Amino acid sequence: MHGLGKGTQFGFPTINIELIDKELQIENGVYAVTVTVNNQSHNGMLYVGTRPTLNLHERSIEIHILDFKEDIYHQQIFFHILHKIRDEMKFNSIEELIQQLHRDRNMVYDYLSSICFNSSIL
């Protein structure tokens, strides 16, 4: 579904999720995830929260798919949470938020690299 477009403005375009399972409970925060869209798996960064830095209050669930530029509006996707990166935070400015998004993305890449490396040893 369409969102406010803030992720794109910040350099982190997201897909905004409307959950089919309304009972699904996910703690607010940032997560490393895998995303399946059009039968293809991708890595991503999930955000769940109220976007306090933007002074919003409605809960949002959105995913920035790493290294992905396709238009997938109105398509069903599946995601699997792999690891929580951090709790939801309020930042003093949009610039601080964007800096943290870069750190979050690097932490997601690091986490995904570590599980790929560890699974290749087994």
C-alpha positions in Angstrom: 0.0 0.0 0.0 1.1 3.6 -0.5 2.7 5.4 2.4 3.9 9.0 2.9 7.0 8.7 0.7 9.3 9.7 3.5 11.6 6.6 3.1 12.2 7.6 -0.5 12.9 11.2 0.5 15.5 9.8 3.0 17.2 7.5 0.5 15.5 4.4 1.9 12.4 3.6 -0.2 10.1 1.2 1.6 7.2 -0.9 0.9 4.4 -0.3 3.4 2.8 -3.4 4.7 -0.8 -4.1 5.6 -0.7 -7.4 7.5 -3.2 -10.1 6.5 -2.9 -11.6 10.0 -4.1 -8.7 12.2 -3.3 -10.7 15.3 0.4 -10.9 14.5 2.4 -9.2 17.2 5.8 -7.6 16.4 7.7 -5.4 18.8 8.5 -1.9 17.6 12.0 -1.7 16.2 14.3 -2.4 13.2 14.9 -6.0 12.0 16.9 -7.9 9.4 14.4 -9.8 7.3 14.1 -11.9 4.1 11.4 -10.9 1.7 9.7 -13.0 -0.9 8.1 -11.1 -3.8 7.3 -12.7 -7.2 8.8 -16.0 -6.0 12.2 -14.4 -5.5 13.9 -13.9 -2.1 15.5 -10.7 -1.1 17.2 -9.3 2.0 15.6 -6.3 3.8 15.3 -4.0 6.7 12.0 -4.0 8.5 10.7 -1.1 10.6 7.8 -1.4 12.9 6.7 1.6 14.9 5.0 5.0 15.1 7.7 7.1 13.5 8.2 9.4 16.5 10.9 11.6 14.8 8.2 12.6 12.3 5.7 13.3 15.1 3.4 10.6 13.8 1.4 8.3 16.0 -0.1 5.6 13.8 1.8 2.3 13.8 3.6 1.6 10.5 5.1 -1.6 9.2 7.5 -1.0 6.3 10.4 -2.8 4.6 13.4 -1.4 2.8 14.4 -4.1 0.4 18.2 -4.0 0.0 19.5 -3.5 -3.6 16.0 -3.5 -5.1 14.3 -1.0 -7.4 11.2 -2.7 -8.8 7.7 -1.3 -8.4 5.7 -3.9 -6.4 2.7 -1.9 -5.3 -0.4 -4.0 -4.7 1.5 -7.3 -4.8 1.4 -9.8 -2.0 4.8 -10.3 -0.3 6.0 -12.5 2.5 8.6 -11.7 5.0 10.5 -13.6 7.6 12.1 -11.8 10.6 15.7 -13.0 11.1 17.1 -10.7 13.8 16.2 -7.5 15.8 18.7 -4.8 15.1 17.5 -2.2 17.6 14.4 -0.8 19.4 12.4 2.1 18.0 14.0 5.5 18.8 13.2 9.2 18.5 15.9 11.4 17.0 16.4 15.1 17.4 16.4 15.7 13.6 15.8 14.1 10.2 19.6 14.2 9.6 20.2 12.1 12.8 17.5 9.6 11.6 19.1 9.3 8.2 22.5 8.7 9.8 21.0 6.0 12.0 19.3 4.4 8.9 22.7 4.1 7.3 24.1 2.4 10.4 21.0 0.1 10.6 21.5 -0.9 7.0 25.2 -1.7 7.7 24.2 -3.7 10.7 21.7 -5.7 8.6 24.4 -6.3 5.9 26.8 -7.4 8.7 24.2 -9.7 10.2 23.3 -11.3 6.9 27.0 -11.8 6.0 27.6 -13.5 9.4 24.8 -16.0 8.9 25.8 -16.7 5.3 29.4 -17.2 6.5 28.4 -19.4 9.4 26.0 -21.6 7.3 28.7 -22.1 4.7 31.0 -23.6 7.4 28.4 -26.2 8.4 
